[in-house]
Amino acid sequence: MSTTKKLAIGLGIASGALLAAWLLTGSRKKKTTDFVKKNVGKITDKLKKQKSGFDDSEVHYV
């Protein structure tokens, strides 16, 4: 892996860690956790709807 790729990956990880630290400190912590909980709930609801939508467990003989 080249030095440029390593630097890009390192900067990406560091910036993500800084963003997470900023979002989870001070008065932003409650807003951030509420936002994440709300969106995770939406995603899990969509996944449940997709799974229960079609059941082809019967065997079909030709």
C-alpha positions in Angstrom: 0.0 0.0 0.0 1.4 3.4 -1.0 2.1 6.2 1.4 -0.7 8.3 -0.1 -3.3 5.6 0.5 -2.1 5.1 4.1 -2.3 8.9 4.7 -5.8 9.1 3.2 -7.0 6.2 5.4 -5.4 7.8 8.5 -7.0 11.2 7.8 -10.4 9.6 7.2 -10.3 7.6 10.5 -9.0 10.6 12.4 -11.7 13.0 11.0 -14.4 10.4 11.8 -13.1 10.1 15.4 -13.0 13.9 15.8 -16.6 14.3 14.4 -17.9 11.6 16.8 -16.1 13.2 19.7 -17.6 16.6 18.8 -21.1 15.2 18.3 -21.1 13.3 21.6 -19.9 16.1 23.9 -21.7 18.9 25.5 -25.3 19.8 24.6 -25.1 18.1 21.3 -25.0 14.6 22.9 -28.8 14.4 23.6 -29.7 15.7 20.1 -27.2 13.3 18.5 -28.4 10.2 20.4 -32.1 11.1 19.7 -31.3 11.5 16.0 -29.5 8.2 15.8 -32.2 6.3 17.7 -34.9 7.7 15.4 -33.1 6.8 12.2 -32.1 3.3 13.5 -35.8 2.7 14.3 -36.8 3.7 10.7 -34.1 1.3 9.2 -35.2 -1.6 11.4 -38.8 -1.1 10.5 -37.9 -1.1 6.8 -35.9 -4.3 7.2 -38.8 -6.0 9.1 -41.2 -5.1 6.3 -38.9 -6.5 3.6 -38.4 -9.8 5.4 -42.1 -10.4 6.2 -43.2 -9.4 2.7 -42.6 -12.7 0.8 -42.5 -16.3 2.1 -41.7 -19.0 -0.4 -41.0 -21.8 2.0 -43.3 -24.3 0.2 -41.8 -26.9 -2.1 -42.9 -26.6 -5.8 -42.6 -29.7 -8.0 -42.6 -29.5 -11.7 
